[in-house]
Amino acid sequence: MIIVGSQTPKHIDVLKHRGVKVSVPATISNLGCGINILGIALKGLADEVIAKFGLEPCLKVTSISGTKDSFVLDASINSASRSALALLRSLNKEDVGIEMQIKKKVPVGVGLGSMAATAVASVMAVNELMGRPYEKRDLLSFALEGCSNDEGKNAHKVVASLLGGCMLLRDADQSDFVRIPVPRGFFIAAIYPVVGNDNRLGRPVLKSMMTLADYSHHSANLGSFIMGMVKADYDMIKRSMSDSVWVSQLYSCNAMFNETKSIAMKAGALGCSYTGNGPAVFAVFDNSLYAEEFVAKALELYRSNKVEAVVVVSGIDNEGAILL
């Protein structure tokens, strides 16, 4: 048992000193018609964080495994630990000794919500270690502290990874979001090229404005998509998953996007687009067999072009962050 002296919260039982382990799923974001609004959690692909009390009066990331990306162990810089520090500050417990081990399983920089998953996992692990002072949904604001970047706070990804299911973000500053029901048999397949150690290199700078016509088109599709999900109307979902703005700006992320989308639609996909800022391309299916057929043919495409690729076929994770 590790004793941290006066810095160890007295309300935590002995077993807690052995540490806690949290798992948080990857996410698909935007879903074609919901740019920076929609996020959905994937089953079976998740980051893990282990948190334990340490001897030094500070938060420390002791190890990061599963990635060659340029993560740093410095808790003041690392995105995951920034989130955990935000929670500790709210409790006036910044000097509590905590050690975190981060196990990356969600690929970094491809559009599958890697940053969101790690930030949520670190916040939930520290929250559990401190005796669960906050309810799960209240951890959103802390997780956003570590996910802020030049492109926004990625709150639609964070809320989906935290709470699971399909989430619509209304307002990040007010932590206002809505859970959208997911029809039975909803499957997602994704494929992304492996390019060096950082797939974020070479991404285009996205426009911050759109025309009124594009805005109206996206708004109509978003409303129709939500109704299709609520009514489990796959035809309506298919008609609504249209993206004329996002795809045109991300053209340089994945040279095989158009061919990949063609394969997906021929395989029976309801829709196909980039997730996040790419380069991962996802497709939605109402049948797992169709999803598997898509990734098999998509892999053939990438291999024929001598491009290494990784595929994911997943149902929907409705739990989000969980304690293991």
Residue frames relative to the residue before (quaternion, step in Angstrom):
aa qw qx qy qz dx dy dz
M 1.0000 0.0000 0.0000 0.0000 0.00 0.00 0.00
I 0.3043 -0.7521 0.5583 0.1734 3.57 -0.92 0.93
I 0.1483 -0.7732 0.6124 0.0718 3.56 -0.85 0.98
V 0.1631 -0.8110 0.5586 0.0604 3.57 -0.75 1.03
G 0.5485 -0.6516 0.3783 0.3625 3.55 1.19 0.52
S 0.8394 -0.1813 0.1370 0.4938 3.53 -1.06 -0.78
Q 0.6269 0.5632 -0.3407 0.4168 3.59 1.23 -0.33
T 0.5816 0.5807 -0.3810 0.4235 3.61 1.23 -0.18
P 0.4353 -0.7022 0.4885 0.2805 3.64 -0.61 1.03
K 0.4480 -0.7408 0.4368 0.2442 3.59 -0.68 1.09
H 0.6504 0.5540 -0.3230 0.4071 3.59 1.14 -0.56
I 0.5886 0.5854 -0.3739 0.4136 3.61 1.24 -0.16
D 0.4104 -0.7349 0.4812 0.2450 3.59 -0.76 1.00
V 0.7363 -0.4610 0.2826 0.4068 3.55 -1.32 0.36
L 0.6565 0.5378 -0.3276 0.4153 3.59 0.89 -0.89
K 0.5903 0.5944 -0.3664 0.4050 3.57 1.10 -0.64
H 0.6040 0.5829 -0.3599 0.4071 3.59 1.12 -0.59
R 0.5961 0.5526 -0.3677 0.4517 3.58 1.22 -0.26
G 0.5981 -0.5982 0.3349 0.4151 3.55 1.29 -0.18
V 0.2703 -0.7265 0.6052 0.1813 3.52 -1.38 0.18
K 0.1951 -0.7704 0.5992 0.0968 3.55 -1.21 0.60
V 0.0807 -0.8097 0.5810 -0.0166 3.55 -0.80 1.08
S 0.1589 -0.7689 0.6142 0.0798 3.55 -1.12 0.77
V 0.0344 -0.8041 0.5929 -0.0278 3.58 -0.90 0.98
P 0.4205 -0.7697 0.4279 0.2183 3.62 -0.69 1.08
A 0.5583 -0.5433 0.5127 0.3609 3.49 -1.41 0.33
T 0.2232 -0.7793 0.5720 0.1255 3.57 -1.27 0.31
I 0.2767 -0.6614 0.6622 0.2181 3.47 -1.40 0.39
S 0.1075 -0.8261 0.5517 0.0403 3.58 -0.79 0.96
N 0.7743 0.3536 -0.3185 0.4170 3.49 -1.42 0.51
L 0.0335 -0.8439 0.5334 0.0477 3.63 0.92 -0.91
G 0.7176 -0.4738 0.2441 0.4484 3.55 1.02 0.85
C 0.8431 0.1763 -0.0590 0.5046 3.57 0.55 -1.15
G 0.7256 0.4278 -0.2451 0.4800 3.63 1.20 -0.01
I 0.0375 -0.8472 0.5299 0.0018 3.57 0.69 1.09
N 0.8490 -0.0337 -0.0457 0.5253 3.57 -0.71 1.21
I 0.6225 0.5263 -0.3378 0.4705 3.57 1.23 0.47
L 0.7938 0.2935 -0.1324 0.5159 3.59 0.89 -0.96
G 0.0567 0.7678 -0.6375 0.0312 3.54 -1.17 0.74
I 0.0558 -0.7968 0.6015 0.0138 3.57 -1.06 0.72
A 0.3926 -0.7578 0.4846 0.1917 3.57 -0.87 1.02
L 0.3286 -0.7541 0.5462 0.1581 3.55 -1.06 0.88
K 0.3853 -0.7207 0.5326 0.2202 3.55 -1.04 0.80
G 0.8223 0.3117 -0.2098 0.4274 3.56 -1.04 0.83
L 0.7174 0.3174 -0.2323 0.5750 3.60 1.27 -0.05
A 0.2235 0.8065 -0.4998 0.2231 3.57 -0.26 1.25
D 0.4077 -0.6544 0.5785 0.2663 3.53 -1.29 0.54
E 0.1845 -0.7687 0.6016 0.1141 3.56 -1.23 0.51
V 0.0679 -0.7671 0.6365 0.0432 3.53 -1.17 0.70
I 0.1568 -0.7508 0.6367 0.0794 3.54 -1.02 0.93
A 0.0607 -0.7982 0.5993 0.0067 3.59 -0.81 1.00
K 0.0034 0.7813 -0.6224 0.0460 3.55 -1.00 0.95
F 0.5293 -0.5798 0.4928 0.3753 3.53 -1.25 0.33
G 0.1764 -0.7927 0.5785 0.0760 3.56 -1.04 0.84
L 0.6229 -0.5762 0.3944 0.3529 3.55 -1.30 0.20
E 0.6804 0.4645 -0.2954 0.4838 3.59 1.10 -0.61
P 0.4684 -0.7118 0.4531 0.2620 3.63 -0.93 0.87
C 0.6133 0.5006 -0.3787 0.4795 3.56 0.62 1.17
L 0.5070 -0.5933 0.5129 0.3576 3.54 -1.34 0.15
K 0.0037 0.8142 -0.5779 0.0549 3.56 -0.79 1.03
V 0.2676 -0.7107 0.6264 0.1758 3.55 -1.04 0.86
T 0.2111 -0.8316 0.5052 0.0928 3.58 -0.38 1.22
S 0.8106 -0.0425 0.0275 0.5834 3.59 1.13 -0.50
I 0.0900 -0.7471 0.6557 0.0616 3.53 -1.28 0.61
S 0.0109 -0.8212 0.5689 -0.0433 3.57 -0.53 1.16
G 0.7211 0.4756 -0.3186 0.3903 3.54 -1.29 0.37
T 0.7753 0.2434 -0.1675 0.5583 3.60 1.22 0.10
K 0.3119 -0.7200 0.5872 0.1990 3.55 -1.23 0.55
D 0.4059 0.7270 -0.4644 0.3019 3.56 1.30 0.13
S 0.6037 -0.6206 0.3871 0.3171 3.54 -1.23 0.51
F 0.1098 0.7752 -0.6034 0.1516 3.58 0.60 1.17
V 0.1863 -0.7616 0.6063 0.1330 3.56 -1.17 0.56
L 0.4948 -0.6838 0.4567 0.2811 3.56 -1.11 0.67
D 0.4979 0.6639 -0.4265 0.3599 3.60 1.22 -0.34
A 0.4041 -0.7624 0.4558 0.2185 3.58 -0.50 1.21
S 0.6364 0.5317 -0.3435 0.4407 3.60 1.15 -0.43
I 0.7221 0.4085 -0.2240 0.5114 3.58 1.27 -0.36
N 0.6268 0.5705 -0.3408 0.4068 3.58 0.95 -0.87
S 0.5042 -0.6986 0.4210 0.2837 3.58 -0.76 1.07
A 0.6483 0.5244 -0.3261 0.4455 3.58 1.00 -0.76
S 0.7161 0.4518 -0.2672 0.4601 3.57 0.84 -0.95
R 0.5496 0.5874 -0.4064 0.4333 3.60 1.17 -0.45
S 0.6386 0.5241 -0.3229 0.4619 3.57 1.03 -0.78
A 0.6695 0.4972 -0.2949 0.4664 3.56 0.93 -0.93
L 0.6394 0.5279 -0.3240 0.4556 3.58 1.03 -0.78
A 0.6029 0.5556 -0.3547 0.4494 3.58 1.09 -0.68
L 0.6491 0.5031 -0.3108 0.4786 3.57 1.01 -0.80
L 0.6673 0.5010 -0.3078 0.4571 3.59 0.88 -0.91
R 0.6227 0.5400 -0.3414 0.4517 3.59 1.02 -0.74
S 0.6458 0.5308 -0.3214 0.4449 3.57 1.00 -0.81
L 0.7077 0.4219 -0.2390 0.5138 3.57 1.22 -0.51
N 0.3795 -0.7198 0.4730 0.3378 3.57 1.35 -0.13
K 0.5244 0.6242 -0.4013 0.4176 3.56 1.06 0.87
E 0.2039 0.8210 -0.5141 0.1417 3.59 1.04 0.68
D 0.7065 0.4614 -0.2695 0.4641 3.58 1.16 -0.52
V 0.4090 0.6766 -0.4987 0.3553 3.59 1.22 0.37
G 0.4099 -0.7225 0.5051 0.2341 3.57 -0.90 0.92
I 0.1301 0.7836 -0.5922 0.1354 3.59 -0.54 1.20
E 0.1403 -0.7718 0.6165 0.0680 3.55 -1.02 0.89
M 0.1158 -0.8063 0.5789 0.0377 3.57 -0.89 0.96
Q 0.1526 -0.7375 0.6507 0.0970 3.52 -1.16 0.77
I 0.1676 -0.7992 0.5740 0.0615 3.58 -0.72 1.09
K 0.0975 -0.7848 0.6115 0.0244 3.55 -0.79 1.08
K 0.1868 -0.8171 0.5411 0.0680 3.55 -0.24 1.34
K 0.0095 0.7789 -0.6264 0.0302 3.52 -0.88 1.06
V 0.6150 0.4894 -0.3326 0.5212 3.55 1.27 -0.43
P 0.4442 -0.7168 0.4600 0.2780 3.63 -0.62 1.05
V 0.4358 -0.7227 0.4912 0.2158 3.52 -1.05 0.89
G 0.8770 0.1731 -0.1054 0.4357 3.54 -1.09 0.79
V 0.5866 0.5850 -0.3891 0.4028 3.62 1.10 0.49
G 0.6262 -0.5600 0.3380 0.4243 3.59 1.26 -0.16
L 0.5826 0.6017 -0.3659 0.4056 3.59 1.25 0.25
G 0.6153 -0.6185 0.3346 0.3562 3.58 1.14 0.59
S 0.1770 0.8260 -0.5187 0.1319 3.58 1.03 0.71
M 0.6716 0.4991 -0.3011 0.4574 3.57 0.87 -0.94
A 0.6495 0.5193 -0.3126 0.4591 3.57 0.98 -0.87
A 0.6584 0.5275 -0.3162 0.4338 3.59 0.90 -0.92
T 0.6909 0.4764 -0.2846 0.4635 3.58 0.89 -0.92
A 0.6433 0.5222 -0.3239 0.4566 3.58 0.98 -0.82
V 0.6654 0.4930 -0.3000 0.4735 3.59 0.90 -0.91
A 0.6509 0.5254 -0.3210 0.4441 3.59 0.93 -0.88
S 0.6708 0.4953 -0.3104 0.4565 3.59 0.92 -0.85
V 0.6572 0.5103 -0.3134 0.4576 3.59 0.96 -0.85
M 0.6890 0.4750 -0.2971 0.4598 3.58 0.86 -0.91
A 0.6278 0.5387 -0.3395 0.4476 3.60 1.04 -0.76
V 0.6847 0.4657 -0.2866 0.4819 3.58 0.89 -0.90
N 0.6113 0.5487 -0.3436 0.4551 3.59 1.05 -0.72
E 0.6601 0.4887 -0.2974 0.4868 3.58 0.99 -0.84
L 0.6525 0.5284 -0.3133 0.4437 3.57 0.95 -0.88
M 0.7102 0.4493 -0.2470 0.4824 3.57 1.07 -0.75
G 0.6430 -0.5622 0.3156 0.4133 3.57 1.24 0.21
R 0.5035 -0.6965 0.3817 0.3403 3.55 1.29 0.50
P 0.0684 0.8268 -0.5534 0.0736 3.63 0.58 1.11
Y 0.7634 0.2907 -0.1710 0.5510 3.60 1.20 -0.47
E 0.4881 -0.6173 0.5268 0.3212 3.52 -1.22 0.58
K 0.6994 -0.5121 0.3052 0.3943 3.54 -1.19 0.58
R 0.7020 0.4757 -0.2874 0.4454 3.60 0.77 -0.98
D 0.6364 0.5473 -0.3266 0.4345 3.60 1.18 -0.50
L 0.5567 0.6229 -0.3830 0.3941 3.59 1.28 -0.11
L 0.4405 0.7329 -0.4370 0.2790 3.59 1.26 -0.27
S 0.6900 0.4956 -0.3041 0.4310 3.59 0.75 -0.99
F 0.6513 0.5077 -0.3203 0.4641 3.59 1.05 -0.69
A 0.6450 0.5214 -0.3206 0.4576 3.57 0.98 -0.84
L 0.6309 0.5516 -0.3343 0.4311 3.57 1.06 -0.70
E 0.5445 0.6239 -0.3962 0.3967 3.59 1.18 -0.52
G 0.7438 0.4030 -0.2226 0.4846 3.57 0.99 -0.80
C 0.6893 0.4924 -0.2711 0.4570 3.57 1.25 -0.30
S 0.4638 0.6813 -0.4595 0.3311 3.58 1.21 -0.04
N 0.1188 0.7701 -0.6201 0.0907 3.54 -1.03 0.85
D 0.7566 -0.3958 0.2561 0.4531 3.57 -1.25 -0.07
E 0.7057 0.4583 -0.2633 0.4719 3.59 1.20 -0.46
G 0.7158 -0.3951 0.2606 0.5134 3.57 1.24 0.15
K 0.6539 -0.5635 0.3634 0.3505 3.54 -1.28 -0.01
N 0.3697 -0.7580 0.4746 0.2520 3.59 1.25 0.00
A 0.2092 0.8382 -0.4875 0.1266 3.56 1.17 0.56
H 0.6080 0.5585 -0.3668 0.4288 3.61 1.07 -0.62
K 0.6489 0.4807 -0.3132 0.4997 3.59 1.12 -0.59
V 0.6500 0.5430 -0.3140 0.4290 3.56 0.96 -0.92
V 0.6969 0.4724 -0.2930 0.4531 3.59 0.81 -0.96
A 0.6400 0.5137 -0.3329 0.4643 3.61 1.07 -0.66
S 0.6784 0.4707 -0.3023 0.4763 3.60 0.95 -0.80
L 0.6453 0.5316 -0.3166 0.4480 3.58 1.09 -0.65
L 0.8306 0.2382 -0.0800 0.4970 3.56 0.74 -1.09
G 0.4531 -0.7094 0.4418 0.3103 3.60 1.23 -0.17
G 0.7141 0.4497 -0.3304 0.4227 3.53 -1.35 0.06
C 0.5911 -0.5182 0.4534 0.4202 3.54 -1.26 -0.52
M 0.0670 -0.8302 0.5531 -0.0188 3.55 -0.62 1.16
L 0.2033 -0.7343 0.6352 0.1266 3.53 -1.15 0.75
L 0.2407 -0.7713 0.5765 0.1214 3.56 -0.75 1.09
R 0.2170 -0.7830 0.5698 0.1229 3.58 -0.67 1.09
D 0.7961 -0.0994 0.1042 0.5878 3.58 0.88 -0.93
A 0.3639 -0.7597 0.4997 0.2020 3.58 -0.53 1.19
D 0.6609 0.5274 -0.3198 0.4276 3.60 0.89 -0.88
Q 0.7350 0.3769 -0.2187 0.5195 3.57 1.11 -0.67
S 0.3626 -0.7443 0.4758 0.2969 3.59 1.33 0.02
D 0.3575 0.7369 -0.4743 0.3229 3.52 1.03 0.93
F 0.1847 0.7871 -0.5609 0.1781 3.57 -0.51 1.20
V 0.2427 -0.7651 0.5853 0.1144 3.54 -1.27 0.47
R 0.3595 -0.7124 0.5604 0.2217 3.57 -1.01 0.83
I 0.2098 -0.7688 0.5956 0.1010 3.55 -0.86 1.02
P 0.4484 -0.6940 0.4784 0.2973 3.64 -0.72 0.93
V 0.2654 -0.7570 0.5804 0.1403 3.56 -1.08 0.81
P 0.4382 -0.7116 0.4764 0.2733 3.62 -0.67 1.02
R 0.5849 -0.5700 0.4449 0.3674 3.53 -1.19 0.55
G 0.7930 0.3007 -0.2287 0.4780 3.57 -1.04 0.81
F 0.4231 0.7064 -0.4533 0.3413 3.57 1.29 0.36
F 0.0422 0.8106 -0.5797 0.0711 3.60 -0.57 1.15
I 0.1740 -0.7711 0.6059 0.0899 3.53 -1.18 0.66
A 0.0859 -0.7592 0.6437 0.0430 3.54 -1.06 0.87
A 0.0327 -0.8011 0.5976 -0.0044 3.56 -1.02 0.80
I 0.0712 -0.7709 0.6317 0.0393 3.52 -1.22 0.57
Y 0.0395 0.7999 -0.5981 0.0310 3.57 -1.02 0.78
P 0.4651 -0.6726 0.4999 0.2852 3.58 -1.10 0.71
V 0.3357 -0.7054 0.5841 0.2202 3.54 -1.14 0.64
V 0.0306 0.8071 -0.5835 0.0853 3.54 -0.52 1.24
G 0.8240 -0.1635 0.0725 0.5376 3.57 -0.23 1.27
N 0.7224 -0.4195 0.3270 0.4418 3.55 -1.12 -0.74
D 0.7906 0.2157 -0.1119 0.5620 3.57 1.21 -0.26
N 0.2454 -0.8105 0.5209 0.1074 3.53 -0.27 1.32
R 0.5482 0.6280 -0.4005 0.3804 3.60 1.23 -0.10
L 0.5248 0.6510 -0.4128 0.3612 3.58 1.21 -0.38
G 0.8174 0.2756 -0.1946 0.4669 3.56 -1.01 0.80
R 0.4186 0.6936 -0.4926 0.3177 3.61 1.19 0.18
P 0.4719 -0.6746 0.4794 0.3038 3.58 -1.00 0.73
V 0.4935 -0.6088 0.5193 0.3408 3.56 -1.26 0.38
L 0.3077 -0.7938 0.5000 0.1590 3.57 -0.56 1.16
K 0.5101 -0.6429 0.4842 0.3033 3.54 -1.10 0.75
S 0.3697 -0.7432 0.5187 0.2049 3.55 -1.05 0.77
M 0.7300 0.3608 -0.2172 0.5383 3.59 1.26 -0.17
M 0.0947 -0.7680 0.6271 0.0896 3.55 -1.27 0.43
T 0.5964 -0.5747 0.4155 0.3759 3.56 -1.20 0.42
L 0.6473 -0.5123 0.3922 0.4057 3.55 -1.27 0.37
A 0.6350 0.5354 -0.3290 0.4493 3.58 1.01 -0.78
D 0.6646 0.4866 -0.3008 0.4807 3.57 0.96 -0.87
Y 0.6279 0.5396 -0.3296 0.4538 3.57 1.03 -0.82
S 0.6662 0.5013 -0.3008 0.4630 3.57 0.90 -0.92
H 0.6441 0.5305 -0.3119 0.4544 3.55 1.00 -0.88
H 0.6866 0.4736 -0.2834 0.4733 3.58 0.88 -0.94
S 0.6393 0.5315 -0.3317 0.4459 3.59 0.95 -0.81
A 0.6563 0.5068 -0.3096 0.4655 3.57 0.95 -0.88
N 0.6741 0.4924 -0.2969 0.4637 3.58 0.94 -0.86
L 0.6287 0.5349 -0.3368 0.4529 3.58 1.02 -0.76
G 0.6684 0.4919 -0.3008 0.4700 3.58 0.89 -0.90
S 0.6660 0.4987 -0.2942 0.4702 3.56 0.98 -0.85
F 0.6188 0.5425 -0.3369 0.4574 3.59 1.05 -0.76
I 0.6561 0.5097 -0.3128 0.4603 3.59 0.89 -0.92
M 0.6610 0.4951 -0.3094 0.4714 3.59 0.91 -0.87
G 0.6329 0.5339 -0.3293 0.4538 3.58 1.03 -0.77
M 0.6482 0.5022 -0.3102 0.4811 3.58 1.02 -0.78
V 0.6600 0.5122 -0.3069 0.4559 3.59 0.92 -0.91
K 0.7514 0.3872 -0.1996 0.4957 3.58 0.95 -0.90
A 0.3473 -0.7380 0.4909 0.3061 3.60 1.33 -0.15
D 0.3620 0.7207 -0.4867 0.3357 3.54 1.07 0.90
Y 0.2405 -0.8234 0.4979 0.1278 3.56 -0.03 1.30
D 0.5975 0.5547 -0.3698 0.4456 3.60 1.09 -0.55
M 0.6573 0.4952 -0.3043 0.4797 3.56 1.00 -0.83
I 0.6178 0.5386 -0.3385 0.4623 3.58 1.03 -0.79
K 0.6649 0.5145 -0.3004 0.4505 3.57 0.94 -0.93
R 0.6645 0.4999 -0.3083 0.4621 3.59 0.94 -0.82
S 0.7139 0.4977 -0.2444 0.4276 3.56 1.13 -0.72
M 0.6430 0.5507 -0.3316 0.4163 3.60 1.13 -0.52
S 0.2971 0.7532 -0.5128 0.2852 3.52 0.73 1.18
D 0.0016 -0.8038 0.5931 -0.0453 3.56 -0.94 0.91
S 0.0254 -0.8273 0.5605 -0.0289 3.55 -0.28 1.27
V 0.6757 0.5026 -0.2830 0.4590 3.59 1.23 -0.36
W 0.7067 0.4817 -0.2657 0.4449 3.56 0.73 -1.13
V 0.6817 0.5062 -0.2939 0.4389 3.58 0.80 -1.03
S 0.6610 0.5247 -0.3169 0.4329 3.58 0.92 -0.86
Q 0.6868 0.4711 -0.2828 0.4759 3.60 1.12 -0.60
L 0.7222 0.4231 -0.2347 0.4942 3.59 1.18 -0.51
Y 0.2450 0.8302 -0.4793 0.1450 3.55 1.26 0.31
S 0.7143 0.4715 -0.2652 0.4440 3.61 1.01 -0.75
C 0.5150 0.6709 -0.4096 0.3418 3.60 1.25 -0.17
N 0.8004 0.0201 0.0450 0.5974 3.56 1.00 -0.81
A 0.3394 -0.7944 0.4731 0.1729 3.55 -0.28 1.32
M 0.7175 0.4334 -0.2423 0.4885 3.57 1.23 -0.44
F 0.2695 0.8011 -0.5022 0.1829 3.58 1.21 0.38
N 0.6935 0.4940 -0.3002 0.4299 3.59 0.71 -1.03
E 0.6645 0.4840 -0.3029 0.4820 3.58 0.98 -0.83
T 0.6317 0.5338 -0.3270 0.4573 3.58 1.05 -0.79
K 0.6587 0.5002 -0.3077 0.4703 3.57 0.94 -0.88
S 0.6272 0.5393 -0.3371 0.4496 3.60 0.99 -0.79
I 0.6441 0.5111 -0.3124 0.4757 3.58 0.99 -0.86
A 0.6578 0.5272 -0.3074 0.4413 3.57 0.95 -0.90
M 0.6945 0.4732 -0.2881 0.4590 3.57 0.81 -0.96
K 0.6424 0.5078 -0.3238 0.4738 3.60 1.05 -0.70
A 0.6603 0.4992 -0.3016 0.4731 3.58 1.19 -0.56
G 0.6308 -0.5655 0.3241 0.4210 3.59 1.28 -0.03
A 0.3275 0.7661 -0.4992 0.2382 3.60 1.18 0.41
L 0.4625 -0.6518 0.5282 0.2867 3.54 -1.22 0.61
G 0.7800 -0.1344 0.1106 0.6010 3.54 1.17 -0.63
C 0.0975 -0.7875 0.6077 0.0323 3.55 -1.23 0.46
S 0.1953 0.7739 -0.5804 0.1612 3.57 -0.88 0.93
Y 0.6202 -0.4680 0.4323 0.4576 3.54 -1.31 -0.28
T 0.2643 -0.7031 0.6244 0.2145 3.55 -1.23 0.50
G 0.8043 0.0789 -0.1159 0.5775 3.54 -0.80 1.01
N 0.7328 -0.3576 0.3020 0.4939 3.55 -0.92 -0.97
G 0.6031 -0.5779 0.3530 0.4214 3.57 1.21 0.47
P 0.5766 0.0408 -0.7439 -0.3352 1.46 -2.49 -0.32
A 0.4195 0.7126 -0.4726 0.3046 3.61 1.26 0.03
V 0.1794 -0.7529 0.6274 0.0851 3.54 -1.05 0.88
F 0.1156 -0.8060 0.5786 0.0463 3.58 -0.82 0.96
A 0.1130 -0.7574 0.6368 0.0896 3.53 -1.31 0.40
V 0.2994 -0.7517 0.5670 0.1544 3.56 -1.07 0.79
F 0.0528 -0.8008 0.5964 -0.0150 3.56 -0.95 0.96
D 0.3475 -0.7076 0.5677 0.2372 3.55 -1.29 0.39
N 0.7243 0.2984 -0.1957 0.5899 3.56 1.30 0.35
S 0.4475 -0.7206 0.4617 0.2595 3.60 -0.70 1.07
L 0.5955 0.5754 -0.3635 0.4269 3.59 1.11 -0.63
Y 0.6399 0.5150 -0.3191 0.4728 3.57 1.01 -0.83
A 0.6363 0.5364 -0.3207 0.4524 3.58 1.03 -0.82
E 0.6669 0.4975 -0.2939 0.4704 3.56 0.99 -0.86
E 0.6280 0.5252 -0.3313 0.4691 3.58 1.06 -0.73
F 0.6305 0.5463 -0.3239 0.4462 3.55 1.03 -0.81
V 0.7151 0.4497 -0.2879 0.4511 3.61 0.71 -1.00
A 0.6031 0.5546 -0.3654 0.4417 3.60 1.08 -0.62
K 0.7051 0.4443 -0.2630 0.4861 3.59 0.91 -0.92
A 0.6240 0.5343 -0.3409 0.4571 3.57 1.08 -0.68
L 0.6271 0.5300 -0.3322 0.4642 3.58 1.03 -0.75
E 0.6169 0.5383 -0.3400 0.4626 3.56 1.05 -0.76
L 0.6303 0.5405 -0.3249 0.4528 3.57 1.01 -0.83
Y 0.6942 0.4747 -0.2842 0.4604 3.56 0.79 -1.00
R 0.6620 0.5059 -0.3104 0.4576 3.57 0.94 -0.86
S 0.6394 0.5264 -0.3312 0.4521 3.59 1.02 -0.74
N 0.7013 0.4040 -0.2492 0.5318 3.56 1.26 -0.46
K 0.4538 -0.7235 0.4081 0.3225 3.56 1.37 0.32
V 0.4654 0.6349 -0.4648 0.4053 3.55 0.96 0.96
E 0.3624 -0.7166 0.5523 0.2241 3.57 -0.78 1.03
A 0.0163 0.8150 -0.5770 0.0512 3.57 -0.87 0.94
V 0.2456 -0.7370 0.6137 0.1409 3.53 -1.31 0.47
V 0.1649 -0.7969 0.5755 0.0815 3.57 -0.98 0.82
V 0.1296 -0.7566 0.6372 0.0687 3.52 -1.28 0.56
V 0.0229 -0.7547 0.6554 0.0179 3.57 -0.99 0.88
S 0.0946 0.8384 -0.5164 0.1463 3.56 -0.53 1.14
G 0.3754 -0.6312 0.6201 0.2761 3.45 -1.35 0.48
I 0.6105 -0.5614 0.4096 0.3798 3.60 -1.26 -0.18
D 0.3212 -0.7231 0.5847 0.1792 3.54 -0.95 0.98
N 0.1717 -0.8310 0.5253 0.0625 3.58 -0.44 1.20
E 0.6306 0.5483 -0.3384 0.4327 3.60 1.25 -0.05
G 0.2915 -0.7532 0.5396 0.2378 3.58 0.96 -0.75
A 0.8252 -0.1577 0.1441 0.5229 3.55 -1.05 -0.83
I 0.0034 0.8005 -0.5980 0.0391 3.57 -0.89 0.99
L 0.4253 -0.6564 0.5631 0.2667 3.51 -1.31 0.51
L 0.2690 -0.7877 0.5366 0.1387 3.56 -0.71 1.09
